[in-house]
Amino acid sequence: MNSLHEMTINIIAEGTRVEGQVLFDHISRVHGVLIGEVRAKPGSTLILNETAIVEGNIEADTLMIDGYVHGDILAKSRVIISRTGRVVGNIKTPSLRLEFGAYFEGRCAMEEQSKDPNAP
């Protein structure tokens, strides 16, 4: 039987096209095409590999982009755009890393995560 770790990884294979609203959990790797609204649950990591294409808005905790995104991104923790990553759209995240060669066309708003109102 597979270990628990292996069962918590979601994979959309290259050549697969999914349209509509997609909700991910845990670690998710996309090699295919997603058209529509893409959301990942808190604490999850969404990895868009080099062959991935997303046409729509993305809401995630941590987002790693090696592929192409055409849409707005809201990430609660961070966004990493690699040297092969391409983003056309706005990004809102507290942490953004663009590697040399990455392409980003849009606006970026970097805001700290909301703090606990009871914290000093």
NUKEPA-573699 format. One record per atom (N, C-alpha, C): residue number from 1; residue in one letter; atom name; x, y, z. Coordinates in nm, 3 decimals, decimal comma, m for minus. Layout:
// residues N
TORMAR    n  res  atom        X        Y        Z
TORMAR  NUM    A    CA        X        Y        Z
...
***
This chain:
// residues 120
TORMAR    n  res  atom        X        Y        Z
TORMAR    1    M     N    0,085   m0,118    0,000
TORMAR    1    M    CA    0,000    0,000    0,000
TORMAR    1    M     C    0,089    0,124    0,000
TORMAR    2    N     N    0,044    0,232   m0,065
TORMAR    2    N    CA    0,120    0,357   m0,070
TORMAR    2    N     C    0,125    0,423    0,066
TORMAR    3    S     N    0,231    0,498    0,089
TORMAR    3    S    CA    0,240    0,572    0,214
TORMAR    3    S     C    0,143    0,689    0,209
TORMAR    4    L     N    0,112    0,744    0,326
TORMAR    4    L    CA    0,021    0,858    0,335
TORMAR    4    L     C    0,074    0,976    0,255
TORMAR    5    H     N    0,208    0,997    0,259
TORMAR    5    H    CA    0,269    1,109    0,186
TORMAR    5    H     C    0,239    1,099    0,036
TORMAR    6    E     N    0,250    0,981   m0,022
TORMAR    6    E    CA    0,225    0,964   m0,164
TORMAR    6    E     C    0,078    0,987   m0,199
TORMAR    7    M     N   m0,011    0,957   m0,109
TORMAR    7    M    CA   m0,152    0,971   m0,137
TORMAR    7    M     C   m0,200    1,116   m0,125
TORMAR    8    T     N   m0,118    1,204   m0,069
TORMAR    8    T    CA   m0,160    1,343   m0,053
TORMAR    8    T     C   m0,107    1,433   m0,164
TORMAR    9    I     N   m0,047    1,375   m0,268
TORMAR    9    I    CA    0,000    1,453   m0,381
TORMAR    9    I     C   m0,098    1,437   m0,496
TORMAR   10    N     N   m0,148    1,550   m0,546
TORMAR   10    N    CA   m0,239    1,551   m0,660
TORMAR   10    N     C   m0,159    1,583   m0,785
TORMAR   11    I     N   m0,189    1,515   m0,896
TORMAR   11    I    CA   m0,118    1,541   m1,020
TORMAR   11    I     C   m0,218    1,553   m1,134
TORMAR   12    I     N   m0,207    1,664   m1,209
TORMAR   12    I    CA   m0,281    1,681   m1,334
TORMAR   12    I     C   m0,177    1,659   m1,444
TORMAR   13    A     N   m0,187    1,551   m1,517
TORMAR   13    A    CA   m0,084    1,511   m1,613
TORMAR   13    A     C   m0,084    1,597   m1,739
TORMAR   14    E     N    0,031    1,600   m1,804
TORMAR   14    E    CA    0,043    1,669   m1,933
TORMAR   14    E     C   m0,054    1,605   m2,031
TORMAR   15    G     N   m0,121    1,686   m2,109
TORMAR   15    G    CA   m0,221    1,635   m2,203
TORMAR   15    G     C   m0,362    1,637   m2,145
TORMAR   16    T     N   m0,374    1,665   m2,015
TORMAR   16    T    CA   m0,504    1,673   m1,949
TORMAR   16    T     C   m0,551    1,818   m1,948
TORMAR   17    R     N   m0,680    1,839   m1,976
TORMAR   17    R    CA   m0,740    1,972   m1,974
TORMAR   17    R     C   m0,861    1,968   m1,881
TORMAR   18    V     N   m0,861    2,058   m1,782
TORMAR   18    V    CA   m0,970    2,065   m1,686
TORMAR   18    V     C   m1,030    2,205   m1,693
TORMAR   19    E     N   m1,163    2,212   m1,707
TORMAR   19    E    CA   m1,232    2,340   m1,714
TORMAR   19    E     C   m1,331    2,352   m1,599
TORMAR   20    G     N   m1,344    2,476   m1,546
TORMAR   20    G    CA   m1,438    2,502   m1,438
TORMAR   20    G     C   m1,365    2,543   m1,312
TORMAR   21    Q     N   m1,427    2,519   m1,197
TORMAR   21    Q    CA   m1,366    2,552   m1,068
TORMAR   21    Q     C   m1,291    2,430   m1,016
TORMAR   22    V     N   m1,163    2,451   m0,982
TORMAR   22    V    CA   m1,080    2,341   m0,933
TORMAR   22    V     C   m1,031    2,376   m0,793
TORMAR   23    L     N   m1,046    2,282   m0,699
TORMAR   23    L    CA   m1,003    2,302   m0,561
TORMAR   23    L     C   m0,897    2,196   m0,527
TORMAR   24    F     N   m0,776    2,242   m0,487
TORMAR   24    F    CA   m0,667    2,153   m0,453
TORMAR   24    F     C   m0,644    2,152   m0,303
TORMAR   25    D     N   m0,579    2,045   m0,256
TORMAR   25    D    CA   m0,540    2,032   m0,117
TORMAR   25    D     C   m0,401    1,970   m0,113
TORMAR   26    H     N   m0,328    1,990   m0,007
TORMAR   26    H    CA   m0,194    1,934    0,013
TORMAR   26    H     C   m0,096    1,984   m0,094
TORMAR   27    I     N   m0,018    1,895   m0,152
TORMAR   27    I    CA    0,075    1,930   m0,258
TORMAR   27    I     C    0,013    1,888   m0,391
TORMAR   28    S     N    0,007    1,982   m0,484
TORMAR   28    S    CA   m0,054    1,953   m0,614
TORMAR   28    S     C    0,041    1,997   m0,725
TORMAR   29    R     N    0,061    1,908   m0,821
TORMAR   29    R    CA    0,146    1,936   m0,936
TORMAR   29    R     C    0,058    1,937   m1,061
TORMAR   30    V     N    0,074    2,043   m1,140
TORMAR   30    V    CA   m0,002    2,054   m1,264
TORMAR   30    V     C    0,095    2,053   m1,381
TORMAR   31    H     N    0,073    1,961   m1,474
TORMAR   31    H    CA    0,151    1,953   m1,597
TORMAR   31    H     C    0,061    1,986   m1,717
TORMAR   32    G     N   m0,070    1,987   m1,694
TORMAR   32    G    CA   m0,167    2,006   m1,800
TORMAR   32    G     C   m0,223    2,148   m1,805
TORMAR   33    V     N   m0,349    2,158   m1,851
TORMAR   33    V    CA   m0,415    2,287   m1,873
TORMAR   33    V     C   m0,534    2,300   m1,778
TORMAR   34    L     N   m0,542    2,414   m1,709
TORMAR   34    L    CA   m0,656    2,445   m1,622
TORMAR   34    L     C   m0,720    2,572   m1,674
TORMAR   35    I     N   m0,849    2,567   m1,702
TORMAR   35    I    CA   m0,924    2,682   m1,748
TORMAR   35    I     C   m1,033    2,712   m1,645
TORMAR   36    G     N   m1,028    2,830   m1,584
TORMAR   36    G    CA   m1,129    2,866   m1,485
TORMAR   36    G     C   m1,065    2,906   m1,353
TORMAR   37    E     N   m1,144    2,899   m1,247
TORMAR   37    E    CA   m1,098    2,940   m1,114
TORMAR   37    E     C   m1,023    2,826   m1,048
TORMAR   38    V     N   m0,903    2,856   m0,999
TORMAR   38    V    CA   m0,819    2,755   m0,933
TORMAR   38    V     C   m0,796    2,800   m0,789
TORMAR   39    R     N   m0,831    2,714   m0,695
TORMAR   39    R    CA   m0,811    2,745   m0,553
TORMAR   39    R     C   m0,741    2,629   m0,485
TORMAR   40    A     N   m0,651    2,664   m0,394
TORMAR   40    A    CA   m0,583    2,563   m0,313
TORMAR   40    A     C   m0,611    2,594   m0,167
TORMAR   41    K     N   m0,637    2,492   m0,089
TORMAR   41    K    CA   m0,671    2,510    0,052
TORMAR   41    K     C   m0,552    2,565    0,131
TORMAR   42    P     N   m0,579    2,631    0,245
TORMAR   42    P    CA   m0,470    2,683    0,329
TORMAR   42    P     C   m0,372    2,573    0,367
TORMAR   43    G     N   m0,244    2,608    0,367
TORMAR   43    G    CA   m0,140    2,513    0,400
TORMAR   43    G     C   m0,094    2,427    0,284
TORMAR   44    S     N   m0,155    2,446    0,168
TORMAR   44    S    CA   m0,121    2,364    0,053
TORMAR   44    S     C   m0,018    2,434   m0,036
TORMAR   45    T     N    0,042    2,356   m0,124
TORMAR   45    T    CA    0,138    2,407   m0,222
TORMAR   45    T     C    0,091    2,367   m0,361
TORMAR   46    L     N    0,080    2,464   m0,449
TORMAR   46    L    CA    0,041    2,439   m0,588
TORMAR   46    L     C    0,163    2,463   m0,675
TORMAR   47    I     N    0,203    2,361   m0,750
TORMAR   47    I    CA    0,322    2,368   m0,835
TORMAR   47    I     C    0,276    2,357   m0,980
TORMAR   48    L     N    0,304    2,461   m1,058
TORMAR   48    L    CA    0,270    2,461   m1,201
TORMAR   48    L     C    0,398    2,433   m1,278
TORMAR   49    N     N    0,411    2,312   m1,329
TORMAR   49    N    CA    0,533    2,272   m1,398
TORMAR   49    N     C    0,545    2,341   m1,534
TORMAR   50    E     N    0,658    2,322   m1,603
TORMAR   50    E    CA    0,686    2,393   m1,728
TORMAR   50    E     C    0,578    2,378   m1,834
TORMAR   51    T     N    0,512    2,265   m1,840
TORMAR   51    T    CA    0,409    2,242   m1,942
TORMAR   51    T     C    0,271    2,290   m1,898
TORMAR   52    A     N    0,259    2,339   m1,775
TORMAR   52    A    CA    0,129    2,382   m1,722
TORMAR   52    A     C    0,085    2,514   m1,783
TORMAR   53    I     N   m0,045    2,523   m1,809
TORMAR   53    I    CA   m0,108    2,646   m1,856
TORMAR   53    I     C   m0,232    2,668   m1,772
TORMAR   54    V     N   m0,243    2,787   m1,712
TORMAR   54    V    CA   m0,362    2,823   m1,635
TORMAR   54    V     C   m0,421    2,949   m1,695
TORMAR   55    E     N   m0,546    2,941   m1,737
TORMAR   55    E    CA   m0,621    3,055   m1,789
TORMAR   55    E     C   m0,732    3,084   m1,689
TORMAR   56    G     N   m0,704    3,170   m1,592
TORMAR   56    G    CA   m0,801    3,202   m1,488
TORMAR   56    G     C   m0,731    3,246   m1,363
TORMAR   57    N     N   m0,808    3,287   m1,265
TORMAR   57    N    CA   m0,753    3,336   m1,139
TORMAR   57    N     C   m0,713    3,221   m1,049
TORMAR   58    I     N   m0,607    3,245   m0,969
TORMAR   58    I    CA   m0,556    3,144   m0,878
TORMAR   58    I     C   m0,556    3,200   m0,737
TORMAR   59    E     N   m0,607    3,122   m0,643
TORMAR   59    E    CA   m0,599    3,155   m0,500
TORMAR   59    E     C   m0,530    3,037   m0,433
TORMAR   60    A     N   m0,416    3,064   m0,368
TORMAR   60    A    CA   m0,338    2,955   m0,310
TORMAR   60    A     C   m0,267    3,003   m0,184
TORMAR   61    D     N   m0,205    2,909   m0,115
TORMAR   61    D    CA   m0,121    2,943   m0,001
TORMAR   61    D     C    0,020    2,969   m0,054
TORMAR   62    T     N    0,084    2,864   m0,106
TORMAR   62    T    CA    0,214    2,877   m0,171
TORMAR   62    T     C    0,198    2,835   m0,316
TORMAR   63    L     N    0,251    2,917   m0,407
TORMAR   63    L    CA    0,238    2,891   m0,550
TORMAR   63    L     C    0,375    2,898   m0,615
TORMAR   64    M     N    0,412    2,790   m0,684
TORMAR   64    M    CA    0,539    2,785   m0,756
TORMAR   64    M     C    0,507    2,774   m0,905
TORMAR   65    I     N    0,559    2,868   m0,985
TORMAR   65    I    CA    0,522    2,875   m1,126
TORMAR   65    I     C    0,644    2,850   m1,214
TORMAR   66    D     N    0,640    2,739   m1,286
TORMAR   66    D    CA    0,740    2,709   m1,389
TORMAR   66    D     C    0,675    2,720   m1,527
TORMAR   67    G     N    0,543    2,725   m1,531
TORMAR   67    G    CA    0,467    2,729   m1,656
TORMAR   67    G     C    0,409    2,866   m1,684
TORMAR   68    Y     N    0,286    2,869   m1,738
TORMAR   68    Y    CA    0,222    2,993   m1,784
TORMAR   68    Y     C    0,091    3,017   m1,710
TORMAR   69    V     N    0,073    3,141   m1,663
TORMAR   69    V    CA   m0,052    3,181   m1,597
TORMAR   69    V     C   m0,102    3,308   m1,662
TORMAR   70    H     N   m0,230    3,307   m1,704
TORMAR   70    H    CA   m0,296    3,427   m1,752
TORMAR   70    H     C   m0,417    3,450   m1,663
TORMAR   71    G     N   m0,397    3,534   m1,560
TORMAR   71    G    CA   m0,502    3,560   m1,462
TORMAR   71    G     C   m0,440    3,618   m1,337
TORMAR   72    D     N   m0,526    3,660   m1,246
TORMAR   72    D    CA   m0,479    3,721   m1,121
TORMAR   72    D     C   m0,447    3,613   m1,018
TORMAR   73    I     N   m0,349    3,644   m0,933
TORMAR   73    I    CA   m0,302    3,549   m0,831
TORMAR   73    I     C   m0,314    3,612   m0,693
TORMAR   74    L     N   m0,373    3,537   m0,600
TORMAR   74    L    CA   m0,377    3,575   m0,459
TORMAR   74    L     C   m0,314    3,460   m0,382
TORMAR   75    A     N   m0,199    3,485   m0,320
TORMAR   75    A    CA   m0,130    3,381   m0,244
TORMAR   75    A     C   m0,108    3,429   m0,101
TORMAR   76    K     N   m0,149    3,349   m0,005
TORMAR   76    K    CA   m0,141    3,388    0,135
TORMAR   76    K     C    0,001    3,384    0,190
TORMAR   77    S     N    0,087    3,297    0,136
TORMAR   77    S    CA    0,224    3,286    0,187
TORMAR   77    S     C    0,327    3,342    0,089
TORMAR   78    R     N    0,335    3,281   m0,030
TORMAR   78    R    CA    0,436    3,327   m0,126
TORMAR   78    R     C    0,408    3,278   m0,267
TORMAR   79    V     N    0,471    3,350   m0,361
TORMAR   79    V    CA    0,470    3,314   m0,503
TORMAR   79    V     C    0,614    3,311   m0,550
TORMAR   80    I     N    0,649    3,204   m0,620
TORMAR   80    I    CA    0,782    3,191   m0,679
TORMAR   80    I     C    0,763    3,171   m0,829
TORMAR   81    I     N    0,823    3,260   m0,909
TORMAR   81    I    CA    0,818    3,245   m1,054
TORMAR   81    I     C    0,958    3,210   m1,099
TORMAR   82    S     N    0,974    3,091   m1,154
TORMAR   82    S    CA    1,106    3,042   m1,195
TORMAR   82    S     C    1,148    3,104   m1,327
TORMAR   83    R     N    1,266    3,069   m1,372
TORMAR   83    R    CA    1,320    3,122   m1,497
TORMAR   83    R     C    1,235    3,084   m1,618
TORMAR   84    T     N    1,158    2,976   m1,609
TORMAR   84    T    CA    1,071    2,935   m1,718
TORMAR   84    T     C    0,927    2,983   m1,697
TORMAR   85    G     N    0,900    3,044   m1,583
TORMAR   85    G    CA    0,764    3,088   m1,549
TORMAR   85    G     C    0,722    3,214   m1,623
TORMAR   86    R     N    0,595    3,219   m1,659
TORMAR   86    R    CA    0,537    3,335   m1,728
TORMAR   86    R     C    0,404    3,368   m1,663
TORMAR   87    V     N    0,388    3,494   m1,620
TORMAR   87    V    CA    0,263    3,538   m1,557
TORMAR   87    V     C    0,217    3,667   m1,623
TORMAR   88    V     N    0,093    3,666   m1,669
TORMAR   88    V    CA    0,028    3,787   m1,720
TORMAR   88    V     C   m0,096    3,806   m1,633
TORMAR   89    G     N   m0,086    3,900   m1,540
TORMAR   89    G    CA   m0,194    3,924   m1,445
TORMAR   89    G     C   m0,138    3,987   m1,319
TORMAR   90    N     N   m0,224    4,021   m1,228
TORMAR   90    N    CA   m0,185    4,087   m1,103
TORMAR   90    N     C   m0,157    3,983   m0,995
TORMAR   91    I     N   m0,062    4,017   m0,906
TORMAR   91    I    CA   m0,025    3,926   m0,797
TORMAR   91    I     C   m0,040    4,000   m0,665
TORMAR   92    K     N   m0,105    3,935   m0,568
TORMAR   92    K    CA   m0,114    3,987   m0,432
TORMAR   92    K     C   m0,063    3,879   m0,339
TORMAR   93    T     N    0,048    3,907   m0,270
TORMAR   93    T    CA    0,112    3,811   m0,182
TORMAR   93    T     C    0,208    3,883   m0,088
TORMAR   94    P     N    0,235    3,829    0,029
TORMAR   94    P    CA    0,333    3,893    0,116
TORMAR   94    P     C    0,478    3,867    0,072
TORMAR   95    S     N    0,501    3,766   m0,012
TORMAR   95    S    CA    0,637    3,732   m0,053
TORMAR   95    S     C    0,637    3,690   m0,200
TORMAR   96    L     N    0,718    3,759   m0,281
TORMAR   96    L    CA    0,728    3,728   m0,424
TORMAR   96    L     C    0,875    3,712   m0,461
TORMAR   97    R     N    0,906    3,601   m0,529
TORMAR   97    R    CA    1,042    3,579   m0,577
TORMAR   97    R     C    1,038    3,555   m0,727
TORMAR   98    L     N    1,111    3,637   m0,800
TORMAR   98    L    CA    1,125    3,622   m0,945
TORMAR   98    L     C    1,267    3,579   m0,974
TORMAR   99    E     N    1,282    3,464   m1,036
TORMAR   99    E    CA    1,415    3,419   m1,073
TORMAR   99    E     C    1,457    3,485   m1,203
TORMAR  100    F     N    1,587    3,491   m1,227
TORMAR  100    F    CA    1,640    3,550   m1,350
TORMAR  100    F     C    1,579    3,478   m1,470
TORMAR  101    G     N    1,521    3,554   m1,562
TORMAR  101    G    CA    1,459    3,496   m1,680
TORMAR  101    G     C    1,308    3,483   m1,670
TORMAR  102    A     N    1,253    3,499   m1,550
TORMAR  102    A    CA    1,107    3,491   m1,531
TORMAR  102    A     C    1,040    3,609   m1,602
TORMAR  103    Y     N    0,914    3,590   m1,644
TORMAR  103    Y    CA    0,839    3,696   m1,709
TORMAR  103    Y     C    0,716    3,727   m1,625
TORMAR  104    F     N    0,697    3,854   m1,592
TORMAR  104    F    CA    0,581    3,898   m1,515
TORMAR  104    F     C    0,531    4,029   m1,573
TORMAR  105    E     N    0,406    4,029   m1,617
TORMAR  105    E    CA    0,342    4,149   m1,670
TORMAR  105    E     C    0,215    4,173   m1,589
TORMAR  106    G     N    0,216    4,278   m1,509
TORMAR  106    G    CA    0,101    4,308   m1,425
TORMAR  106    G     C    0,143    4,391   m1,306
TORMAR  107    R     N    0,057    4,399   m1,208
TORMAR  107    R    CA    0,086    4,474   m1,085
TORMAR  107    R     C    0,102    4,376   m0,971
TORMAR  108    C     N    0,182    4,420   m0,874
TORMAR  108    C    CA    0,204    4,337   m0,756
TORMAR  108    C     C    0,175    4,418   m0,631
TORMAR  109    A     N    0,097    4,362   m0,542
TORMAR  109    A    CA    0,070    4,422   m0,411
TORMAR  109    A     C    0,124    4,325   m0,306
TORMAR  110    M     N    0,220    4,374   m0,229
TORMAR  110    M    CA    0,280    4,290   m0,126
TORMAR  110    M     C    0,236    4,342    0,009
TORMAR  111    E     N    0,157    4,263    0,079
TORMAR  111    E    CA    0,106    4,300    0,209
TORMAR  111    E     C    0,141    4,191    0,308
TORMAR  112    E     N    0,169    4,232    0,431
TORMAR  112    E    CA    0,197    4,134    0,535
TORMAR  112    E     C    0,072    4,053    0,562
TORMAR  113    Q     N    0,094    3,931    0,609
TORMAR  113    Q    CA   m0,020    3,849    0,648
TORMAR  113    Q     C   m0,091    3,918    0,763
TORMAR  114    S     N   m0,222    3,901    0,768
TORMAR  114    S    CA   m0,297    3,963    0,877
TORMAR  114    S     C   m0,252    3,903    1,009
TORMAR  115    K     N   m0,227    3,990    1,103
TORMAR  115    K    CA   m0,178    3,946    1,233
TORMAR  115    K     C   m0,293    3,923    1,328
TORMAR  116    D     N   m0,267    3,841    1,426
TORMAR  116    D    CA   m0,366    3,813    1,531
TORMAR  116    D     C   m0,395    3,942    1,607
TORMAR  117    P     N   m0,522    3,985    1,613
TORMAR  117    P    CA   m0,553    4,110    1,683
TORMAR  117    P     C   m0,521    4,105    1,832
TORMAR  118    N     N   m0,507    3,986    1,889
TORMAR  118    N    CA   m0,475    3,973    2,032
TORMAR  118    N     C   m0,325    3,972    2,058
TORMAR  119    A     N   m0,245    3,967    1,950
TORMAR  119    A    CA   m0,099    3,965    1,967
TORMAR  119    A     C   m0,049    4,105    2,003
TORMAR  120    P     N    0,059    4,112    2,083
TORMAR  120    P    CA    0,113    4,243    2,123
TORMAR  120    P     C    0,176    4,318    2,008
***
